[in-house]
């Protein structure tokens, strides 16, 4: 029999997870068509297409019931592309959010498109308890705080660590998953406040081609293409490409980006499935280090002022990631997936961080601004092998969903500074002079200095079981063992350093699900931070054991309006129980693990449809973060709030379909006061930002108008101890998308 459905994303995900097609040998597969299934990745974003994948039916065992053949066809329906996330593999197995005993935010592709979020950073604006850093400890690239803890080392691409310092794009992303709380059992080192996982677009069994062109104020130009072609009964290829050139409301800041991502899958929906992909992103930007603080607040100058050198500063980064994956399905309940990835990252920075001279007590237009040189570069190479075995079975009157996995990771990095070169020309508060012509002689005549080389090997084994031990009750129990060894080579006479840590991580949770529309949970998880986790090690750190962290959380998840709206809430404590402190009066051999800090909080989030025409994505959090114990050089932070952790964050984005293809929408984002340091002497004021959307959507094209910062408010969003970066002024962007 044939049936035709229009599935909502959550309903589609549930149907996909619950479906039980049966497998057979390759010789038997052409004989019986049991089901036409869509690739899970497309269903997650709420986009469905007619597809043909075949499963062959094995002979039923004695006493088993043979189900009638069902041929499901799901047509591509623009109304099904919504804000409600479906299934996610952030837990290393396809799951519905209701089965994950932790807070999770799924940012779907449709929300990214509607907001015109061209970078991962912009796409994360809708995530509660999340703020942006302007840089830390000499780092560049994406730098984010979640629940009061840095996640700079907790960024992932398709479940594999993506730690390199670069600014991530969205042109090849299907969705972004943000998992809150300690998660070392799943991901290894790091993850105090949580992890951020980017989910790549993958080929699917249909022909679909989309191109888009965006133009906007501040000379903004962006072109993208997403081309998917079915090339056989179970094979497809996909190619995504992006080119972006844009200036900024900040005089001299600009970006020049190029990215492309070819991929191929074959054996889709069969016993043996393969995929190969490559991702490239390169850019040559004029970076922005914002403005310095004066008397505890951002320097009060027009936010358009740029104190860098626009015709000299650059940030040149290249990222290349090649991935091969193989999935073998023993049955509909049991599969093993192996992923092999080779990644190479190159970065080169030559920039200016503005600083006021020490002792400055008043400001005039003639007050000097020191152009502090930021000149460094590096290369990083990683090889990752990750294998996950998943199976569902019944034993001892209970249902089990078992995960067993292994991760092998080799990391190599070289980092150096650019020494020499001409001194940065002087500037003043009132005369920024962003274009220095001519530049001093031999301005770029620099050489490598202070190069350090880093090598690390990680070997990890992990297992987790989700046990339905009573009707409506599930328990999650997991453990992981990591062997992490790092070697650090420094210039003479400093010499070599080495550190090995062997750590167990734990995850437990209890879930009560009285109906398909309700899920309540309590959870506990741990994580750890070794001294060498961010490709850095010093004499004291080489003798210091890892920091330990834990997350305690209780929450609820509901599916409302016949499953069209997902609502969740959580109360939590994320805690670092033995933070590294430096006390030279006590020991010069290692850091003291005498510090403690915590964040208590509550989060609320909603995503999906209130009516068939009204869609929302909203979230809010209240945070109470404090440094509970600090000694030595950190003693002056005792009792203070951690850097860049506001008392509240909130956001709302909503759209309404007016009919005839018209859609209107808008959003508001509000963030409380943040401290620019752990001593709470530099403050960054709270802000509220409004955005707007007007779109006209037809079968073959979309026309979309986005207005960012509708009220043209001055505000600051990127926070660091020495400087703070202003958020965008009002910007207007128009997008034409062609679909064919």
Secondary structure, DSSP 8 states (H G I E B T S, - for coil): -EEEE---HHHHHHHHHH-------HHHHTT--------HHHHHTT---------------TT-------EEEE---GGG--S---EE-TTSS-EEGGG-SS-EEEEEHHHHHHTT--BHHHHGGG-TTEEEES--TT--S--EEETTEE-TT-EEETTEE--S----BSTTEEEEEEEES--HHHH-S--SSEEEEEEE----SS-EEEEEEEEETTTEEEEEEEEEEEEETTEEEEEEEEEEEEE-SSTT-EEEEEEEEEEEEESTTSSEEEEEEEEEEEEEEB----EEEETTEE--S-TT---S-TTT-EEEEEEEEEEEEEEEESSSSEEEEEEEEEEEEEEEEEEEEEEE-TT-----TT-EEEEEEEEEEEEEEEEEEEEEEEEEEEETTEEEEEEEEEEEEEEEEEEEEEEE------EESS----S-SS--TTTT-EEEEEEEEEEEEEEEEEEEEEEEEETTEEEEEEEEEEEEEEEEE-STTT-EEEEEEEEEEEEEEEEEEEETTEEEEEEEEEEEE-TTTTS---TTGGG---EEEEEEEEEEEEEETTTTEEEEEEEEEEEEEEEEE--TTT-SSS-EEEEEEEEEEEEEEEEEEEETTEEEEEEEEEEEEEEEE--GGGGGGTT---TT--SEEEEEEEEEEEETTEEEEEEEEEE--EESSTTS-SEE--EEEEEEEEEEE-SSEEEEEEEESTT----EEEE-SSEEEE----EEEEEEEEE-
